[in-house]
Amino acid sequence: MRELDELLVGYLDSQYPSASDDEKLAFQAVLALPDPELNGYLLQRQVPQSEPIAVVIQHILKLPQT
C-alpha cells in the first residue's frame, strides 16, 4: 500500500540518519518483515513481539502525517 510505503519513507528521511546503530538494524529488520505482518503492525492490528521492532514501529507511527 502506498500509504504504508510513505510511512516507511518518512521514517527513513527524518529519523534514520540520526538513529542509533541498534535502531538502524531494527529498521532493517522491519523492512525484511513479510508484508502481511508489517501491515498488521503499521495498521496497529498486531503488536510486535520484538522490542527493537516495536520501538521502530512506534517511532514510525508518531511521525506527522503529510
SVG drawing of the C-alpha trace seen along z (x, -y; Angstrom):
<svg xmlns="http://www.w3.org/2000/svg" viewBox="-6 -17 32 30">
<polyline fill="none" stroke="black" stroke-width="0.4" points="0.0,0.0 1.3,-3.4 0.3,-4.9 2.4,-2.4 5.3,-3.0 5.0,-6.7 5.2,-6.0 8.4,-4.0 10.0,-6.6 9.0,-9.3 10.9,-7.5 13.9,-6.8 14.1,-10.5 13.5,-12.1 14.7,-9.6 17.0,-7.0 20.0,-9.3 20.3,-10.2 19.1,-6.8 21.5,-4.6 23.1,-1.6 20.7,0.7 17.7,-1.2 19.0,-1.2 19.4,2.6 15.8,2.8 14.5,0.7 16.3,3.0 14.5,5.9 11.2,4.1 11.8,3.9 12.5,7.6 9.2,8.5 6.6,10.2 4.1,7.7 1.0,9.0 3.0,8.8 4.3,5.3 0.9,4.1 -0.6,5.5 2.0,3.6 1.6,0.3 -2.2,0.5 -2.0,1.3 -3.8,4.6 -0.8,6.5 1.9,5.8 5.5,6.8 7.0,9.4 10.4,8.0 11.1,4.9 13.5,3.3 11.0,3.7 8.2,2.4 10.2,-0.8 10.8,-1.4 7.1,-0.9 6.2,-3.4 8.6,-5.9 7.1,-5.4 3.6,-5.8 4.4,-9.0 5.7,-10.8 3.5,-13.7 1.3,-12.6 1.6,-14.5"/>
</svg>
